Amino acid sequence: MPRMRRKAFVALFLFTLFIFGTMMGLRTLKPSDGFSDLAPGMDFIGERTERKRLDEKDALASPAQFRSGGSDTKVVFTKSDRDSSIFYDVHIFYYLWYGSPSMDNKYIHWDHPLVPHWDPKNAASHAQGRHTPPEDIASSFYPELGPYSSRDPKVLESHMAQIEAAASGVLVLSWYPPGVADDHGEPTEDLVPAVMDAAQRHSIKVTGETT
């Protein structure tokens, strides 16, 4: 029995010595000794941070160049007074169905009917009728431009400038087929070319969403 214990102790000692020697040997190795090739992507944090700094430096030094590995996810444009970035993986929905008396001789969609209460028991006592612009409009937020018309060129230009300032690169235009509109609006297909022209002036791409 003592003999077995002695063998077990020797084996444990040799195993411990082997582990210690292996660990000490690994500590002397550098990334250039082959481990970087064996595990691609497992670079050191310091090297990754340095590469990121260099990438950002290149982006500032080379405006109007595509970043992110050659994709058009982010583009840096040089304007007359500043550099601006726009991201083509950021989309924003845009609706053309608003009207105002100054441009359309009436309010469109701003005077949308009040949404009935979801519970039939409370529907009778819930407010009914339509919104009454310009003070009461069918929107959770009151626009800075007021209850505008989508046909107003100044409004369209202001919207595109705001979208560009938000660095959103794609405008998702919600529209109906020619001659078709929702129950409370009017056809707006004739406005699509104006939207595309305004978007192009602000380096914004346009895609569509049929309703």
N, C-alpha and C positions, 0 to 999 in steps of 0.2 A: 504493500500500500504506500509506504513512503517513497518507493521507487516511482510509482505512477505519479505521485504529486510532484516529484522532482522533474519528471519529463514534461508534465503539463506546465510547470513554472518556466522551464527553459523555452518551450514552444511559445508561450505567451510573451516572454521577454524578446525572443527573436522577431516575433510578429510586430511588436511595438517598435522595435528598433528599425524594422523595414518601413513601417508607416512614417516614422520620424524622418528617416533618410529621404524618402520620396517627397515629403512636404518641403524639406529644405532644398531639394533639387529643383522643385517647381518654382520656388521663390526666386531662384537665380535666373530663370528664363525671362525673355523679353518678348513683346508681341512680334518682333521681326524674326524670332526663332521658329516660326511656322504655325503658331496657334491661330493667328489671324486668318490664315488660309484654310485651316481646318474648320473654323467656325465663322463663316462670313456674316457680317452684320453685327458681330459681338465686339464692337470697337469700344475704346475707353471713352468715358464721358467727356474728358478733357479734349480729346481729338474731335468728338462730335460737335462740341461747342465751338471749337476753332473753325471747323468747316462751315458751321452756320453763320459765324461772323463773316467769313469770306464770301458766302453766298449773298448775304445782305449788302455787303460792300459792292459786289458786282451789280446788284439790282439798282443801287443808287447811281452807280457810275455809268450804267447803260440803259437809259430810259427807252421805252417803246420796245423792249426786248421781252420775249416770252420767258416766264419762269417755270418752276416745277417740272424740270426735266423736259422742256420743249413743249409742254402742253400749253393751252391757252386759258388755264385756270386763273392766272393773275397776269395782268399787263400793267406796266408803268408808262404813263403818257407824260410827255413834256408839254405843258401849256405855256402860254405867253408869260405867265407870272408865277407858275408853280409846277411841281410834279404831282401827279395824282395817280392813284391805283384803282383798278376796277377788277372785280372778281366775277368770272363768267360761270362759276358754279353757284352763284347766289342769284336766285330768281325772285321776281316780285310780280304779283298779279295786278292787272290794270283793267278798269272797266270804263266803257265809253257811253254809258247810258244816262248821263246826267244832263239836265237842261235847265235854263233860266229864262225869265221873261225877256231879258235884254238881247239874247241870241236866238231863242226858240219860241218867243211869245208866250211862254208858260213854263212852270216848273215841271221837270220830269224826274221821277224817282225820289226827289227830295220830299215830295208830298205823298209818299207811299202810304197805303192804308195801315192803320195800327194793327200790329200782330195780336190776334185774340189770345186770351189766357189759355194755357194748356189744360187747365182743369175745368171741365164743363160746369162744375158747381160754382166756380168763381167767374165764369165767362160773362154772365149777365151784369155783374157789378163792375167788371173791368172796363177801362176806357175804350171807346169805340170811335169809328170815324177815320179821318185821315190826318196826317201831319200837316201843319200850316206854316210853310216857310214865309219869311226867312228866319224867324226866331225858332220855330219848332220844325226840325227836319228829321228825316228818316235815317238817322246815323247816331251811333253811340258817341262819336266825337264830332265837334264842330270844326270844319276845315278852316285853316287860316285864310284861304282865299274866299271864304263865304260859300253859299250854295251856288257854285259856278256852273257853267255850261261846258260840256266836253268839246263843243265846237269852237270854243274861244282859243285862238292861236296863242295868246299870251298865257293862258292857263296851261295849255299843252307844253309850251316851252318851259314854264316854271316847274311843271311836274318832272320833265326829263332832267332838268338841272338838279332837282332834289334827289332823284334816283341816282344820278351820277355821283352826287356828293355823298350818298350812302354807300358807294362802291358796289352797287348791285349791277351786274353786267348783263342780265337777261330780263326782258319785260315779257311776261306771259299775258297776251292780249285775249281777254274773254269777249267773244263775239258770237252773234247768230249768223246763220247763212243769209245770203242776200234776200232782202224783202221780208225777213222774219224778225220778230221782236218778242219780248216777254209781254205779259198781260198789262204791265204798267209803263212800258217804254215804247220806243220807236226804232225802226231799222237804223243801223249805224255803220253799215259796210262802207259808205262813202267816206268815212273818217279814217279808215285804215291807212291809206297812202300818207296822209298827213302825220299820223303817228309814226310810221316807219321813217319818214324823212326827219322828223324831230329826234327820234331815237338815234339815227345815224350821226346827227350833228353832235351827239354827246357820247359816241362810241358804245352805244347800247345795242345789243342784239334783240331781235323780236321773234317770239314764237307764238303759237296760237292755241287757244282752248275753246272748242266749240261748245256752246251751251245747249 
